[in-house]
Amino acid sequence: MRRTVLGRTGLEVSRIALGGYPFGGVNRANGWDPWSEDGRRTAIATINRALDLGITYIDTAPSYGAGNSETLIGQVMQTRRDECVLATKVGWSGMDKQAVIDSVYESLKRLRTDHLDLVQFHGGMYTAQEYDHIVDGGPLDGLRRLKEQGDIAFIGLTAEEPWTARQFLDVPDIDVVQLAYNLIYQAAARHVLEDASAADVGVVTMRTMTSGIFQRAARYLAPTWQDAADLYEVCLKFVLSDSRVHTAIVGMRWPEEVERNVALVDGFDPDFDLAELPRMTAHVYQAEDADLPT
């Protein structure tokens, strides 16, 4: 599995990460239930297969199935903790310093480890008031305390609306940002990814496969597209082609999903850096004109 360094953290991570949400969510249409005996057994096999094939970044959260995701991952971590960068999340809304500390300790118990490589504030979009609460109202102080004690190594945050993460890039404690960035939602591309790169902040993508939204829309709008190309593969290649992205989270339920994605990553060499993709009409025109023969 190809690897890279996660910004200024210095952590070496695989180019794709195992996302923990599927281990906390039921999908009856695909016969997926991570609370059933068979589902739990399969989830554990998937986590082990990811580690076997060199995926070294695992991301989860206490809210994924009210701790079920962390608990399943913890069953593997008790024997394979040193094989991966382990990241989870913590709430912050209405929480003070002690509440944040308590939440992380509960995650440590479920994950069956005495330390975490990364804890991220779990958010969608951050108002100025919410920024102030996190930075000055106690939550960040809670994670600082845990970092000082050696319980966690680095601090980060997640953002569904990437532009609201920009205000955190000047906070020295924030070493990693997890951003919604994919083929159909490219809001991070013009500003946040550039700023994060300049600050040497680690960049992790969520919604890498668009959470299936692009594929579902294509089913109605262009049903022949899936016959021409695997749309999940296209989505993964899109994110992996952007040099500003260090690792891309992919939710995988079955070991064979892991195998397919690892094979794709190992066999893919981008022909173009999508960091250079024009994203304004004037820039598209300029790029088209530049392609004309001289």
C-alpha positions in Angstrom: 0.0 0.0 0.0 1.4 3.4 -1.0 2.0 5.8 1.9 2.5 9.4 2.5 3.3 11.7 5.5 0.3 13.3 7.1 1.5 16.9 7.1 3.4 18.3 10.0 2.4 15.4 12.2 5.1 13.3 10.7 2.8 10.2 10.8 3.2 7.9 7.9 -0.2 6.9 6.6 -1.6 4.8 3.7 -3.2 6.7 0.8 -6.6 5.3 1.7 -8.0 5.0 5.2 -10.6 2.6 6.6 -13.7 4.5 7.6 -15.5 3.3 10.7 -19.0 4.5 10.0 -20.2 1.2 8.3 -19.5 -0.6 11.6 -22.1 1.6 13.3 -24.8 1.8 10.6 -27.3 -0.8 9.3 -27.9 -1.1 5.5 -30.7 -3.6 5.1 -30.7 -3.3 1.3 -27.3 -4.8 1.2 -27.8 -7.2 4.0 -25.5 -5.3 6.4 -26.1 -5.3 10.1 -23.0 -4.8 12.3 -24.9 -5.7 15.4 -25.8 -9.2 14.2 -23.4 -12.0 15.0 -22.5 -12.5 11.3 -22.2 -8.7 10.8 -19.8 -8.4 13.7 -17.7 -11.3 12.5 -17.5 -9.8 9.0 -16.6 -6.3 10.3 -13.7 -7.7 12.3 -12.5 -9.7 9.3 -12.7 -6.5 7.2 -10.6 -4.5 9.8 -8.0 -7.3 9.9 -7.9 -7.5 6.1 -7.3 -3.8 5.9 -4.3 -4.1 8.2 -3.1 -7.2 6.4 -3.0 -5.3 3.1 -1.2 -2.2 4.5 -4.0 0.2 5.3 -2.5 2.0 8.2 -5.1 4.6 9.1 -8.4 3.8 10.8 -10.9 6.5 11.5 -14.0 6.1 13.7 -16.2 8.1 16.2 -18.2 7.4 19.3 -21.4 8.5 17.6 -21.0 5.7 14.9 -23.6 3.3 16.3 -23.4 4.7 19.8 -20.0 3.2 20.3 -20.5 0.1 18.2 -17.9 1.1 15.6 -15.2 1.8 18.3 -16.0 -1.4 20.1 -15.6 -3.5 16.9 -12.3 -1.8 16.0 -11.2 -2.2 19.6 -11.5 -6.0 19.3 -8.8 -5.8 16.6 -6.8 -3.2 18.3 -6.1 -5.3 21.4 -3.7 -7.4 19.3 -2.8 -5.1 16.4 -2.7 -1.5 17.8 0.9 -0.9 16.7 0.0 -1.5 13.1 -2.0 1.7 12.4 -2.7 5.3 13.0 -5.9 5.3 15.1 -8.2 8.3 14.9 -11.5 9.0 16.6 -13.6 12.0 17.3 -15.2 14.0 20.2 -18.2 16.2 20.5 -17.9 19.8 21.6 -21.4 21.4 21.5 -22.5 22.1 25.0 -19.4 20.4 26.3 -16.7 21.8 28.7 -13.1 20.7 29.2 -14.0 17.8 31.5 -16.8 16.5 29.3 -14.4 16.3 26.4 -11.8 14.5 28.5 -14.4 12.1 29.8 -15.6 11.3 26.2 -12.1 10.5 25.0 -11.5 8.2 28.0 -14.7 6.3 27.1 -13.4 6.0 23.5 -10.1 4.7 24.8 -11.9 2.0 26.7 -14.0 0.9 23.7 -11.0 0.9 21.4 -9.0 -1.1 24.0 -5.9 1.1 23.8 -4.1 3.5 26.1 -3.4 6.1 23.5 -4.8 7.6 20.3 -2.9 9.1 17.4 -5.5 11.7 16.6 -8.7 13.0 18.2 -10.9 15.3 16.1 -13.6 17.7 17.0 -16.6 16.2 15.2 -18.4 18.9 13.3 -20.3 19.9 10.2 -19.9 23.6 9.9 -18.5 26.0 12.5 -19.9 29.5 13.2 -17.7 32.1 14.7 -19.4 31.5 18.1 -18.7 27.8 17.9 -15.1 28.5 17.0 -14.8 30.7 20.1 -16.4 27.9 22.3 -14.0 25.3 21.0 -10.9 27.4 21.2 -11.6 29.4 24.3 -14.5 27.7 26.0 -12.9 24.5 27.2 -13.0 21.7 24.5 -9.6 22.5 23.1 -8.2 22.8 26.6 -9.5 19.3 27.3 -7.6 17.8 24.3 -4.5 19.8 25.2 -4.6 18.3 28.6 -4.9 14.8 27.1 -2.0 15.6 24.7 0.2 16.8 27.6 -0.5 13.5 29.4 0.3 11.4 26.4 -3.2 10.0 25.9 -3.4 11.5 22.5 -0.7 12.6 20.0 -2.5 15.1 17.7 -5.6 17.2 17.5 -7.8 17.8 14.5 -11.3 18.5 13.3 -13.8 17.4 10.7 -15.9 19.7 8.6 -18.8 19.0 6.2 -18.6 22.6 5.0 -14.8 22.9 4.4 -14.7 26.7 4.3 -15.7 26.9 7.9 -12.5 25.0 8.8 -10.3 27.8 7.5 -10.5 29.8 10.7 -8.9 26.9 12.6 -5.8 26.7 10.4 -4.2 29.4 12.4 -4.6 27.5 15.6 -1.3 25.8 16.3 -2.9 22.9 18.1 -4.9 21.8 15.0 -2.6 19.5 13.0 -5.2 17.7 10.9 -8.4 18.6 9.1 -10.8 16.1 7.7 -12.8 17.7 4.9 -15.8 16.7 2.8 -14.2 16.7 -0.7 -15.2 14.6 -3.6 -16.1 14.6 -7.3 -19.4 16.4 -6.8 -18.6 18.6 -3.8 -15.4 20.5 -4.5 -15.8 23.5 -2.2 -12.5 22.7 -0.4 -10.5 22.9 -3.6 -10.1 26.6 -4.2 -9.2 27.8 -0.7 -9.1 25.4 2.2 -6.8 22.8 0.5 -4.4 25.5 -0.5 -4.3 27.1 3.0 -3.9 23.7 4.7 -1.1 22.8 2.3 0.6 26.1 3.0 0.3 25.5 6.8 1.5 21.9 6.4 -1.7 20.7 8.1 -2.6 17.1 7.4 -5.6 16.7 5.0 -7.9 13.7 5.2 -11.0 13.5 3.0 -14.4 12.2 4.1 -17.3 11.6 1.7 -14.6 10.4 -0.7 -17.1 8.2 -2.6 -19.7 11.0 -2.3 -21.5 8.7 0.3 -23.1 7.1 -2.8 -24.9 10.3 -3.7 -23.2 10.7 -7.1 -23.9 7.0 -8.0 -27.5 7.3 -7.0 -28.0 10.5 -9.0 -26.3 8.9 -12.1 -28.8 6.0 -11.8 -31.6 8.4 -12.7 -29.7 10.9 -14.9 -27.3 8.8 -16.8 -27.9 5.1 -16.2 -25.3 4.1 -18.9 -22.4 5.7 -17.0 -22.0 2.7 -14.7 -21.7 0.5 -17.8 -18.8 2.6 -19.1 -16.9 3.0 -15.8 -17.2 2.0 -12.2 -18.3 5.3 -10.7 -16.9 4.4 -7.2 -13.5 3.9 -8.8 -13.8 7.3 -10.6 -14.6 9.0 -7.3 -11.6 7.4 -5.6 -9.3 8.3 -8.4 -10.5 11.9 -8.3 -9.5 12.4 -4.7 -6.2 10.4 -5.1 -5.3 12.7 -8.0 -5.2 15.8 -5.8 -1.6 16.2 -4.4 -3.0 18.3 -1.4 -4.8 15.3 0.0 -2.8 12.9 2.2 -5.3 10.1 2.8 -8.8 9.4 1.7 -11.3 7.7 4.0 -13.3 4.9 2.4 -16.1 3.0 4.2 -15.6 -0.7 3.6 -17.9 -3.4 4.9 -16.5 -6.6 3.4 -12.9 -7.9 3.0 -13.3 -8.1 -0.7 -14.1 -4.3 -0.8 -10.8 -3.8 0.9 -9.0 -5.9 -1.6 -10.5 -4.1 -4.6 -9.7 -0.7 -3.2 -6.1 -1.6 -2.3 -5.6 -3.0 -5.8 -6.9 0.2 -7.3 -4.6 2.4 -5.2 -1.5 0.3 -5.9 -2.2 0.3 -9.6 -3.1 3.9 -10.1 -0.6 6.6 -11.1 -2.4 10.0 -11.7 -1.7 11.6 -15.1 -2.7 15.0 -13.8 -2.6 16.8 -10.5 -6.2 17.9 -9.8 -4.8 20.7 -7.6 -4.2 22.4 -10.9 -7.7 21.8 -12.3 -9.4 25.1 -13.3 -12.5 25.7 -11.3 -13.7 29.0 -12.6 -15.1 29.7 -16.1 -12.4 32.2 -17.0 -9.7 29.7 -15.9 -11.4 26.9 -18.0 -11.3 29.1 -21.0 -7.7 29.9 -20.5 -6.9 26.2 -20.1 -8.8 25.4 -23.3 -7.0 28.1 -25.2 -3.6 26.9 -23.9 -4.4 23.4 -25.3 -4.7 24.8 -28.9 -1.9 24.0 -31.2 0.6 26.8 -31.7 
